[in-house]
Amino acid sequence: MPTEIRPVGPDDADELAALLTANRDFLSRWEPTRPDTYFTPAGQRALIEDAARSRASDRLFPYVILADGELIGRITLSNVIRWNFQSCNIGYWVSERHNRRGHATDAVRQVCRVAFDELGLHRVEAGTLPTNAASQRVLVKTGFTKLGIAPKYLKIAEAWEDHILFQRIADDG
């Protein structure tokens, strides 16, 4: 199944809401706690509209991940900082049904090309929970290097959790 990414759009709201609802328990181990409205088409539409404004101001670049044309996840370049830093964060998820098939790896490779070649960024940073070995493998396979541990980095499931930080520099390949 070929994997592709494309910018998220308003027409994705219903499909994203259904996919998120179907994967709510699966994703809850890795994601911040979300309000119930997040899992609705209206909630997704509002997020997509907000993302469009952030994209226009060069701060956030959200994409959907597709496998054979089917929406299977999301990948986002966020917290874009320009000037001398030229850096951003990456976050992604793939539905449980499509996990461990290489889609996340393909999507990370593609979005890094966007970050470096189209957006002119120098550095992409990612953080994973120490228990998320699958995501760590994706990052290593796509050229990221481990930086270290960030204690109590992000609130996941109502608890501040340590994260392993990774980075990829444009010149690293």
N, C-alpha and C positions, 0 to 999 in steps of 0.2 A: 504494500500500500504506500504510494508516494505521499509524503507529508509536505504541506505548504503552510505558509502564514500569509495573512492579509490584514490590513487595518480593520479593527472592529467598527461596525456601523449600526445605525438604528435598526436595520432589518434583522440584526442578530439577537435582539432583546428576548424574543419569545424562546428561541432555541437555547440561548445561554441560560435562561431561567429554568427551563426544563432539565438541562444537563446538570446545572448546579444542584437542583432539587434531588435529582437521581443520585448524585454523588455527595450529598451533604454529609453523611456519616463518614464516608471514605476521606473526604478532604478535611474534616474537623480536626484531625490529628496534627495537621500541618499549617492550618490557617488561623488567623485571628477569629474570634467569635463574631458572627455577623447577625444583624437583626433579621427578623423574619421577612421584612420587606426586600432585603437583598436578593431573596430567592424568587421574587415575582417578576413578571415581565415589566411592570411599571418601575420597579426598583432597578432593574437592569437598564431600562431606557434612560432613567435619570443619571445613572453612572456613565452610560455611553455619551450622553449630552455633556456631562461635566468633563469627561475625557476629551471630547472634541475641543472644548475651550482650552484645556491644558495642553493639548497637542498644538493648537494654534499659537500658544504662548511658549512653545518649545520646552515644555517641562515633562511631558508624559506621552509615551507612544505605545498604545495598547493594540494588540493583534489577537486574532483568533487563530487557533491551530486546526487545520483541516487534514483529514485522511480520506483520500478518494472523494473529496468534495463534502464529506460529512464533518460538521463541527464537533471536535473532540476535546477542546481545551482552550486555554488562553495563555499568552505570554506577553509581558509588558516591560518596557524600558521606562523606569520612573526616576524621580528625583534627579532629573538632568540638571547638571551644573555646568555652565559654560566658562568663559574667560580662561584663566590659566589652568583650570582643573580639567575641563572637558571629560566629565565622568557621569556615570549613571548607575542605577541598580537594575537588576533583572529579577523578575519573579515569573513563575510559570506553574501550570498544573495541566495534567492530562487525565481524562476520565478513567475510572478504575478498569473499565472494560478494555481500554486501549493502552493500559500501562504495560511496560516491559516489552514494547514492540519497536523501540527506537524512535518513536514520534517526538518525545521530549528532546532527545539528542539532536535530531534533525532540525527541530524548531529553534533550539538554542544556537546552533550553527548559523541558521538563516538570520535570526535577529541580531547576532553579533556582526554579521556582514552589513546589516542595515546600520547598526551603531557606528561601525568604523568607516564604512565606505560612503554611506549616504549622509549620516549625521555628523561625520567628522569627529567623533568622540575618540578619546585616547584610552579610556579605561572603563570596564564594566565590572561591577561588583555584585556578588551573590552571597546570600547567607542561608544556611540550612540548619535545621535542628540536628544535634549530634546523632540522633537515632535514624535520620533520613539517609540511609546509605545509598538508596537508589538515586536520589537527586545528587548526591556527592559524586557518584559514578558518572552521571550525565555531565557534570561540570568538568571533571578531570578529562573525560573523553573529548570534550570540546575545547580543550586548551586552557582551562582555568587552573590556577595554582592556589594552594591553601595558604592563607595568611595567618590564621590562628583562631582563637576562641574569643568571642565577644560576650562577656557575662551579662545575663539578663537583658539581652538585645531587643527582643520583641515579645509582645504579649500574645501568647497562643493559648486558646482554650482557657482564658481568664487567669493565666499564670505567666509571669515574666520568665522567659526561657533563654538559656544560653544558645548561641548560634556559632557554627563554624563559618568563618568568612573566607571567601574565595575571590580572586580577581583575574581578569584577563586584560592584558595590555594589547593595544592595536598591533604593535610590532612583533608580538609573540607568535603570530601565525594564526 
